[in-house]
Amino acid sequence: MYDRFNRKINYLRISVTDRCNLRCTYCMPAEGIKMLHHSEILSFDEITEVTKMAVSMGVDKVRITGGEPLVRKGIVDLIKMLAAIQGINDLAMTTNGIFLNKFAKPLAEAGLHRVNISLDTLDPEKYTNITRVGKIEDALRGIEAAKQAGLSPIKINCVITKSSDEPDAQMVKKFCETNGLHVRFIPQMNLETGDFGIVEGGEGGNCKICNRIRLTSEGKIMPCLFSNLGYSIKELGVKKALELAIGNKPRSGSVNHINHFNNIGG
Ligand code: SF4
């Protein structure tokens, strides 16, 4: 599956919920955001149907995101359903890690390959300030549980303000080197203003080689994170929505005035 700019689109990011147990300052306002009603959220069967169709059109890499995917009830069952789809070579999840201590082993047994875990600092107080409600011990326990469960590689998503030379980023980098983890530095993004940058240690944010589309938790296929374009599988049907999203994928990102990070999964 290639788009108009001859980019191979083989990566589907799936937001399974707009809810999260944390309130990170660069993602959500303290009071939270108006959440979707449960009846608007895609069922596991609908998510599996979209994924099967996307795989038949060339997707081989799938990532589960949120909000926080581990707050979605029955998430292990969804992983089992997706892992059963032939043609997915890479099944990953992005999580804040707080509930990984409980879920890492069942997720690995269900067929999840690997995880990206958010960690912007090793300073407990700063961690609680950034997440507003989180405790760093829980995230660190989650990282250890992911290791024990054999999820691999484990990548650490570290959001930076300006540069990976920042003291917190350097602390996280050292922590990763010591613990056999892969660090990725993600420049803070702003959907409204269109501020974004290339992920250091990853591929995100590099429009020239962008290979991804997104499925939002209420069933829209988004060709680009920094665009207002979205195609509803409920209105258009799965195949048509996927075709339109790839056919209209913009050359590069601009702004997104209709989504928040919590319902598009970053
Ligand atoms: S801004 Fe859009 S085109 Fe650019 S890398 Fe992100 S998703 Fe891809």
Residues whose N, C-alpha, C, O or C-beta is under 5 A from the ligand:
A	BS01	SF4	G204 G205 N206 C207 C210 P223 C224 L225 F226 P250 R251 S252 G253
